[in-house]
């Protein structure tokens, strides 16, 4: 499906009035523990504090979470980032492997992933392996099928707790740009998209970290 870029900065109040317009926030997880032996590290103490601050901010944007759906990567750092908001709103958190972090190439061990990622940051999306290309296409397809109609509730917004490369992949797709890193989203940053009539548009990039940071 075709994608387009938009500079609109529509508020969620206006969004509620537009039946064919769905807002998507791609939220990077909080700071995670660094490990070369654990493939699913959780948040650091700072990361947990970031998640609490994020919950405060999202509750201000969307009081009580009405009309908002929550989706998370199955990785611990993403789930833990969403947890304070889930507890506050007493709502459901759907976990989807479609928004998990980029898989390593075959043969790259966990201890070698950091080096591979540093190389990846300076490369292009057309250099991916078939497995990674499938991962990337799966993210886009997943976002395009989101709608305002749930099983028992209408949604105007979907919050997706995910990862550095997931966010950059979607931004690059919307921009039709092959550069892997489009920007460096900070921990718990919110990149705002709109889905309208089967097309994704980029409304606002999330807060960017002042220095380059790895995917962890």
Secondary structure, DSSP 4 states (H G I P E B T S, - for coil): -----------HHHHTT-TTEEEEEEEE---B---SS-TT--B-HHHHHHHHHHHHHHHHHSGGGTTEEEEE-SSHHHHHHHHHHHHHHT--EEE-GGGSPPPPPTT--GGGHHHHHHHHTTSBGGG--HHHHHHHHHHHHHHHT--SB-SS-B-SEEEEEE-HHHHHHHHHHHHT--BS-S--BPTT-EEEEEEETTEEEEEEPPPBPSS-----
